[in-house]
Amino acid sequence: MRFIKYFLTVNHAILQILSIPILIKTFFKPLKNEYRKGLVLFSLVFGMIVKSSLLFVDFIIFGFIIFLEIAILALFILWPFLTFYILVL
């Protein structure tokens, strides 16, 4: 149970480091708060493009970290069986 709690803490820290919640909350806001008459649409679209690319890369990184956590958890669970298998053979 502590192992899973540790991974949840790590996941929360990684989400904050990659600033995924902030990017999602501010997705439809202009990148530099540019509200001049001719630049509002450009700022919105440019901000959405930049934030989409950042979110895509962040989700790839986060997915890789989740994959590593699952692999570590599987190895932790299988450790006694692997030890027994190595010692018997």
C-alpha positions in Angstrom: 0.0 0.0 0.0 2.8 2.4 0.8 4.4 1.6 -2.6 1.2 2.7 -4.4 1.0 5.8 -2.2 4.6 6.6 -3.1 3.8 6.3 -6.8 0.7 8.5 -6.4 2.9 11.2 -4.8 5.4 10.9 -7.6 2.7 11.2 -10.2 1.3 14.3 -8.5 4.8 15.9 -8.4 5.4 15.1 -12.1 2.0 16.6 -13.0 3.0 19.8 -11.2 6.5 19.8 -12.7 5.2 19.4 -16.3 2.5 22.0 -15.4 -0.3 19.9 -17.0 -3.1 21.3 -14.8 -2.2 24.9 -15.6 -1.9 24.2 -19.4 -5.4 22.6 -19.3 -6.9 25.4 -17.3 -5.5 28.1 -19.5 -5.9 26.3 -22.9 -8.4 28.8 -24.3 -6.7 31.9 -23.0 -4.3 33.9 -25.2 -0.6 33.1 -24.8 0.5 36.5 -23.7 -2.9 38.1 -22.7 -2.9 40.1 -25.9 -6.4 41.6 -26.2 -5.8 44.2 -28.8 -8.5 44.3 -31.5 -6.6 42.6 -34.3 -4.5 40.2 -32.3 -7.1 38.4 -30.1 -7.9 35.6 -32.6 -4.2 35.2 -33.5 -3.2 35.1 -29.8 -5.9 32.5 -29.0 -5.0 30.2 -32.0 -1.3 30.6 -31.4 -1.7 29.8 -27.7 -3.8 26.8 -28.4 -1.2 25.5 -30.9 1.7 26.0 -28.5 -0.2 24.5 -25.5 -1.4 21.5 -27.6 2.2 20.7 -28.5 3.4 21.1 -24.9 0.5 18.9 -23.7 1.3 16.2 -26.3 4.9 16.1 -25.2 4.0 16.2 -21.5 1.5 13.3 -21.9 4.2 11.2 -23.7 6.6 11.8 -20.8 3.9 11.1 -18.2 2.9 7.9 -20.0 6.5 6.7 -20.0 6.7 7.4 -16.3 3.4 5.5 -15.7 4.9 2.6 -17.7 8.0 2.6 -15.6 6.0 2.6 -12.4 3.9 -0.4 -13.6 7.1 -2.3 -14.5 8.6 -1.6 -11.1 5.5 -2.6 -9.3 5.3 -5.8 -11.4 8.9 -6.6 -10.6 8.3 -5.9 -6.9 5.4 -8.3 -6.9 7.2 -11.0 -8.8 10.5 -10.7 -6.9 9.8 -13.7 -4.5 8.8 -15.9 -7.4 11.8 -14.9 -9.5 14.1 -15.6 -6.6 12.6 -19.0 -6.1 12.8 -19.7 -9.8 16.5 -18.7 -10.0 17.4 -20.7 -6.9 15.6 -23.9 -8.0 17.1 -23.9 -11.5 
